[in-house]
């Protein structure tokens, strides 16, 4: 019974991921707007905002012109399967810059929450920024390549 629920949960995660990738693939707008939307969404997806990515993307939409639908879809990079790994990577990157002897473990996180949070947010800022930059260039290249191929196929 429990194994079936886990299987259904994982299948639903992959189904949502596929749906969101299709949203990005079929998005309208310039390659820059789509790529910027994907980068902003990925940034908020990796940064530990815990469900605030939609609100934060809406606030940034007022400042920058990007594809909002793509940003919301790209924020799905963070989900119940990837979140623990993203938090650990962010914390490890933070410990490279700030030396600490605190272990990021479930049993003791609440005792040292302020120190852990500082290290985590510093690391998350770096990991999120690098992820956003990588996602921007990959998405922009993929959109330009797809459109060029589509244009070439329509001429023949």
C-alpha positions in Angstrom: 0.0 0.0 0.0 2.7 2.5 1.0 4.9 1.5 -2.0 2.0 2.1 -4.4 1.5 5.6 -2.9 5.1 6.4 -3.3 5.1 5.1 -6.9 2.0 7.3 -7.7 3.7 10.3 -6.0 6.9 9.9 -8.0 4.9 9.4 -11.3 3.0 12.6 -10.6 6.2 14.5 -10.0 7.6 13.4 -13.3 4.3 14.1 -15.0 4.3 17.7 -13.7 8.0 18.1 -14.8 7.2 17.0 -18.3 4.2 19.3 -18.4 6.3 22.2 -17.3 9.0 21.4 -19.8 6.4 21.4 -22.5 5.2 24.9 -21.3 8.8 26.2 -21.7 9.2 24.4 -25.1 6.0 25.9 -26.5 6.2 29.4 -24.9 5.7 32.5 -26.9 7.9 35.6 -26.9 11.5 36.3 -27.7 14.2 33.8 -26.9 15.6 36.3 -24.3 12.2 36.7 -22.6 11.6 32.9 -22.4 15.2 32.3 -21.2 15.0 35.1 -18.6 11.7 33.7 -17.4 13.3 30.2 -17.1 16.3 31.6 -15.3 14.2 33.6 -12.8 12.0 30.7 -12.1 14.9 28.4 -11.6 16.6 30.9 -9.3 13.5 31.0 -7.0 13.1 27.2 -7.4 16.6 26.6 -6.1 16.6 29.4 -3.5 14.9 28.2 -0.3 11.8 30.4 -0.6 9.4 27.5 0.3 6.5 28.2 -1.9 7.0 32.0 -2.4 8.4 31.6 -5.9 5.1 32.6 -7.6 4.8 35.9 -5.5 8.5 36.7 -6.0 8.3 36.1 -9.7 5.3 38.3 -10.0 7.1 41.1 -8.1 10.1 40.8 -10.5 7.8 40.7 -13.5 7.0 44.4 -12.7 10.7 45.2 -13.0 11.9 43.0 -15.9 10.1 41.8 -19.0 10.1 38.1 -19.1 7.8 35.2 -19.8 5.9 34.8 -16.5 4.4 31.4 -17.4 7.9 30.0 -18.1 9.1 31.5 -14.8 6.4 29.7 -12.9 7.0 26.4 -14.8 10.8 26.6 -14.2 10.3 27.1 -10.5 9.2 23.5 -10.4 12.9 22.6 -10.4 12.3 22.5 -6.6 9.9 19.8 -5.6 9.7 17.3 -2.8 12.2 15.0 -4.4 14.9 17.7 -5.3 14.5 20.1 -2.3 16.5 18.1 0.2 19.4 17.8 -2.3 19.2 21.5 -3.2 19.3 22.5 0.5 22.3 20.2 1.2 24.2 21.5 -1.8 23.5 25.1 -0.8 24.6 24.5 2.7 27.8 22.8 1.6 28.6 25.7 -0.7 27.9 28.1 2.2 30.4 26.2 4.4 33.1 26.7 1.8 32.8 30.4 2.4 32.0 30.4 6.1 33.8 27.9 8.2 31.4 26.2 10.7 31.5 23.1 12.8 27.7 22.8 12.8 26.3 19.8 11.1 23.2 20.3 9.0 21.3 17.5 10.5 17.6 17.1 11.3 18.4 16.4 15.0 20.1 19.7 15.7 19.0 22.2 13.1 16.6 24.0 15.4 19.4 24.7 18.1 21.6 26.5 15.6 19.0 27.9 13.3 20.4 31.4 12.9 23.9 30.1 12.1 22.6 27.4 9.8 20.3 29.9 8.0 23.1 32.4 7.4 25.3 29.7 5.9 22.4 28.2 3.9 21.2 31.5 2.4 24.7 32.5 1.4 25.3 29.1 -0.3 21.8 29.2 -1.8 22.4 32.6 -3.3 25.5 31.3 -5.1 23.9 28.0 -6.2 20.7 29.8 -7.3 22.6 32.4 -9.3 24.8 29.8 -11.0 21.8 27.7 -11.8 19.9 30.7 -13.2 22.8 31.6 -15.5 23.2 28.1 -16.8 19.4 27.7 -17.3 19.3 31.1 -19.1 21.9 30.1 -21.7 20.7 26.5 -22.2 17.1 27.7 -22.6 18.0 30.5 -25.0 20.2 28.2 -27.1 17.4 25.5 -27.2 14.7 28.0 -28.2 16.9 29.6 -30.9 17.9 26.2 -32.2 14.2 24.9 -32.2 13.0 28.1 -34.0 15.8 27.9 -36.6 15.1 24.3 -37.3 11.3 25.0 -37.5 12.0 27.9 -39.9 14.3 25.7 -42.1 11.7 22.9 -42.2 8.9 25.3 -43.1 10.9 26.5 -46.1 11.3 23.1 -47.6 
